Amino acid sequence: MKSRTRVVVIGGGIAGCSTLYHLTQEGWSDVVLVERNELTSGTTWHSAAQVTNFGVTPTMLGLKSHSIRLYKELSEDPDFPINYHHGDGGIRLANSESLMDGYRHFASQAKGMGVNFEILDAEECARRHPLITTENLVGGLWDPLDGDIDPAQLCQALVRRARKAGAEVYRHTPVTGLTQRPDDSWIVHTEKGDIDCEIVVNACGYRVNEVGAMMGVHHPVMSMEHQYFLTEPIAELVERVTRVPLLRCPFYDFYSRQEKKGLLIGFYEQACKTWGMDGIDPNFVNALCPSDTDRVLPVLENVFRRMPVLQEIGIHTIVSGPITYSVDGAPLVGPIPGKRNAFCIIGLRAGLGEGGGHGWLLAQQIVHGDACYDTWVIDPRRFTGHANVELCALKAIEEYQNEFRFLYPHEDRPAGRPVKTTPLTPVLAAEGAEFGVVNGWERMAYIKPSPDFHETHSFRFNEVFQVVADEVAAVQTGVGLTEVNGFNRFEITGAGAHDWLDRMMCGKVTRKVGKVGLGYLLNHHGNVKTEATLANLDATTIWYGSAAASEYHDMDWLQMHLPQDGSVQIRSLTNEHTILVLAGPKAREVLSSVSRGDWSAKAFPWLSVRRAFVGIAPAVVMSVSFSGELAYEIHVPNNQLYAAYLALRKAGAEHGMRLFGSHAVESMRLEKGYRQWKADLITEFNPFESGLDRFVDLSKPDFIGKDALLKMNATGPRRKLVSMVLDCTHAPTQPGDRILQDGRAVGAVTSSGWGYRTGKNIALGYIEPAFAAPGCEVMVEVVGKPISAKVVPECLYDPDNARVRA
Ligand SMILES: Cc1cc2nc3c(=O)[nH]c(=O)nc-3n(C[C@H](O)[C@H](O)[C@H](O)COP(=O)(O)OP(=O)(O)OC[C@H]3O[C@@H](n4cnc5c(N)ncnc54)[C@H](O)[C@@H]3O)c2cc1C
């Protein structure tokens, strides 16, 4: 066994084997995989091993396409062919038009990425799968490439290729401890000796937290017991030459695929169980959980309704095993928050289908820092301290119960809520607030017009439309108040702070005390990493503000690049402060009546910051606006938030002040063309492509990403972010939907919604540069149908910013 290597991958299931293989593909051959027992002896060996292409985000879809391409290639390797039923096809069933709307959107997104799903009616579903009835069926989504693979052969094939490229694999080598050296390298302690390495990867499946604990980390992953049945042969399948397609049923909670001449049927029962919450028997190896047919009987009844022939068919095998879930159901593939040189590929609920792609994206992150797709949807840093073991259990149960049910726009599921609140949460709830969730925080979405108001989540405009319209009107004509909780806020201090930030950001960094500036941080490839507001409270105290979800992400990036000489310090205030946003033409009058000082446009112009009192509450006030109206961000410590709120409410009452929520904010920022981090600003594009030219200063001697940006710039933009206006009123387009020119996909939507002040259906999206000029006519798909649209100037509302400067 080697005593020194570059990367140690811990765990020899599909996650570890795929990572090892892809590291060698990225050119790193001095890499090792250690496995406590035999390869695939965790969950992988007994997986139903279906491989599907469906993904709700471009990244998930893209990585699954990679798996399919890779598995096909492996299956055709003349030296070591493996069993892969490629292209049996699969149907996701729907019992409502609103589910079909979702499929129409996902099909549009997929087509833009070269994946041809088909929308089927109920009869066509039954024609393609001869065992199903059309009872309670509206239609389905056809995925032509669905299939299943032999999991053990797949892992062996990956490892075989990795070994050929120089990687080594040590079986029966349990990792017993991890020690990080002062230089951030690691010692991996195993039962067979220590291995020094630069980087460790946790790919330990359901034992993820045993290995996590070795580095003092709790990973937000929980295992669930999951069962499938294998049936006796079915006459109809015995007679058929071709195999029947896979089935996924989001409302009857089952899946199936052909296994020999019978079916494999898997269950997502409502009465489901977590597994291993209080520890796992060390001897649970190549093992199964006890089967429990009673638990799945209600699902089985539904399976019989869908496939009546099964009522006559016997069951010959039951498989029950642990399957892992994260808090939002998507895996955690990337850097481990708060740790250096440590990565994970964990929480895989569909690891056989996705594992090829996840290993690919992880290897790219390890070797190059970022991957070809933006990996935020699988980034381990998207959950912060709140994702403890109890929340993980509740969310894993909920995810399991909702398997195959995609989330509708603006939908957040209820389990474990509220997680993070401020003193205002119950106050706003009493005012009728409906909440959404941002990084665990309950964020006010809108105020319900009546206590029994209920939103029907949909891909079309729904009953919330008018509610938001009224909130926007109040902000536009008078004044509104909203709470922005969880906003990421770091206090950066020290004599070297500005010089250091100047190197971190690609544009000018304002040093003037009392001034606020917006700026962008690039990765080493010159693409957009994050967006931050810098507010100079005094000569050496800067508040760095960024999106609520970016707390761990930004902290890791900043810490990683801190000067070694101690000239800069960072402290997070994210969980200690909350923002109250006062917006609208009467905002100044309200603020002036509760806060001493001169708040006139002359004394406190747009992009200013000042410490003040709001009533009796200490606050940091910034004149910045995400709405395009005159606005103030009032940052208040949480213990005096209620006091500040009461003062503002009282003063606002005289001016007809209304509460408004995040939906109204979203609408107004679209009209201004302001970008949203991780919707419009992603690591796939550089700041010029993202339309951030005015925030880049190439005359600066240096900043992170500058060389790469210069090189990219020389070859011209790959795509350009544009604003578009759509010629329809029934529905918004959705992120991922195709932008078409002469029937060809020339771009994809990144964010969208109705602009109430402009009366326009707006979308932002990346488009080929040839079609990016304002005035260019394109088509944009809206719930699956192409709609005429026009590229417009990015700012549709008050382009001169007269209102924010007023
Ligand atoms: C019943 C069932 C059906 C499923 N069906 C499908 C399906 O149809 N399609 C699909 O895509 N997915 C399916 N899945 C999920 C899929 O099987 C898993 O997502 C996948 O196998 C997880 O792989 P993994 O590598 O993350 O974990 P594992 O396969 O569990 O591998 C982790 C490895 O880490 C090793 N390890 C742990 N601790 C240590 C240590 N201290 N030192 C060294 N090694 C260690 C373990 O021994 C193990 O081999 C199913 C799961 C179940 C339970």
The ligand as a MOL file (V3000), in Angstrom:
LIG
                    3D

  0  0  0     0  0            999 V3000
M  V30 BEGIN CTAB
M  V30 COUNTS 53 58 0 0 0
M  V30 BEGIN ATOM
M  V30 1 C -33.3410 -0.7850 -2.7430 0
M  V30 2 C -32.6120 0.2910 -3.4980 0
M  V30 3 C -32.8720 0.4900 -4.8480 0
M  V30 4 C -32.2080 1.4900 -5.5350 0
M  V30 5 N -32.4620 1.6740 -6.8570 0
M  V30 6 C -31.8030 2.6040 -7.5610 0
M  V30 7 C -32.0250 2.7820 -8.9390 0
M  V30 8 O -32.8420 2.1170 -9.5470 0
M  V30 9 N -31.2910 3.7110 -9.6030 0
M  V30 10 C -30.3910 4.4860 -8.9670 0
M  V30 11 O -29.7720 5.3270 -9.6060 0
M  V30 12 N -30.1720 4.3540 -7.6340 0
M  V30 13 C -30.8460 3.4400 -6.9230 0
M  V30 14 N -30.6240 3.2920 -5.6020 0
M  V30 15 C -29.6710 4.1780 -4.9510 0
M  V30 16 C -28.2480 3.7850 -5.2830 0
M  V30 17 O -28.1140 2.4170 -5.1610 0
M  V30 18 C -27.3180 4.5190 -4.3500 0
M  V30 19 O -27.5210 5.9100 -4.5350 0
M  V30 20 C -25.8680 4.2020 -4.6230 0
M  V30 21 O -25.6340 2.8270 -4.6550 0
M  V30 22 C -25.0150 4.8430 -3.5390 0
M  V30 23 O -23.6740 4.6010 -3.8310 0
M  V30 24 P -22.5350 5.1410 -2.8920 0
M  V30 25 O -21.2570 4.8300 -3.5490 0
M  V30 26 O -22.8230 6.5400 -2.5390 0
M  V30 27 O -22.6990 4.3280 -1.5370 0
M  V30 28 P -22.3450 2.8080 -1.1940 0
M  V30 29 O -22.6510 1.8890 -2.3050 0
M  V30 30 O -22.9820 2.5020 0.1000 0
M  V30 31 O -20.7810 2.8390 -1.0730 0
M  V30 32 C -20.1210 3.4000 0.0400 0
M  V30 33 C -18.8920 2.5750 0.3050 0
M  V30 34 O -18.1180 3.2010 1.3000 0
M  V30 35 C -17.5090 2.1870 2.0670 0
M  V30 36 N -17.0870 2.7210 3.3610 0
M  V30 37 C -17.9030 3.1960 4.3440 0
M  V30 38 N -17.1530 3.5560 5.4070 0
M  V30 39 C -15.8670 3.3210 5.0860 0
M  V30 40 C -14.6500 3.4660 5.7870 0
M  V30 41 N -14.5990 3.9220 7.0300 0
M  V30 42 N -13.4990 3.1030 5.1660 0
M  V30 43 C -13.5140 2.6440 3.9010 0
M  V30 44 N -14.6530 2.4480 3.2090 0
M  V30 45 C -15.8090 2.7890 3.7860 0
M  V30 46 C -18.6080 1.1620 2.1950 0
M  V30 47 O -18.1180 -0.1060 2.5490 0
M  V30 48 C -19.2260 1.1990 0.8190 0
M  V30 49 O -18.7010 0.2270 -0.0470 0
M  V30 50 C -31.2690 2.2940 -4.8660 0
M  V30 51 C -31.0090 2.0950 -3.5180 0
M  V30 52 C -31.6780 1.0950 -2.8380 0
M  V30 53 C -31.3980 0.9040 -1.3930 0
M  V30 END ATOM
M  V30 BEGIN BOND
M  V30 1 1 1 2
M  V30 2 1 2 3
M  V30 3 2 2 52
M  V30 4 2 3 4
M  V30 5 1 4 5
M  V30 6 1 4 50
M  V30 7 2 5 6
M  V30 8 1 6 7
M  V30 9 1 6 13
M  V30 10 2 7 8
M  V30 11 1 7 9
M  V30 12 1 9 10
M  V30 13 2 10 11
M  V30 14 1 10 12
M  V30 15 2 12 13
M  V30 16 1 13 14
M  V30 17 1 14 15
M  V30 18 1 14 50
M  V30 19 1 15 16
M  V30 20 1 16 17
M  V30 21 1 16 18
M  V30 22 1 18 19
M  V30 23 1 18 20
M  V30 24 1 20 21
M  V30 25 1 20 22
M  V30 26 1 22 23
M  V30 27 1 23 24
M  V30 28 2 24 25
M  V30 29 1 24 26
M  V30 30 1 24 27
M  V30 31 1 27 28
M  V30 32 2 28 29
M  V30 33 1 28 30
M  V30 34 1 28 31
M  V30 35 1 31 32
M  V30 36 1 32 33
M  V30 37 1 33 34
M  V30 38 1 33 48
M  V30 39 1 34 35
M  V30 40 1 35 36
M  V30 41 1 35 46
M  V30 42 1 36 37
M  V30 43 1 36 45
M  V30 44 2 37 38
M  V30 45 1 38 39
M  V30 46 1 39 40
M  V30 47 2 39 45
M  V30 48 1 40 41
M  V30 49 2 40 42
M  V30 50 1 42 43
M  V30 51 2 43 44
M  V30 52 1 44 45
M  V30 53 1 46 47
M  V30 54 1 46 48
M  V30 55 1 48 49
M  V30 56 2 50 51
M  V30 57 1 51 52
M  V30 58 1 52 53
M  V30 END BOND
M  V30 END CTAB
M  END
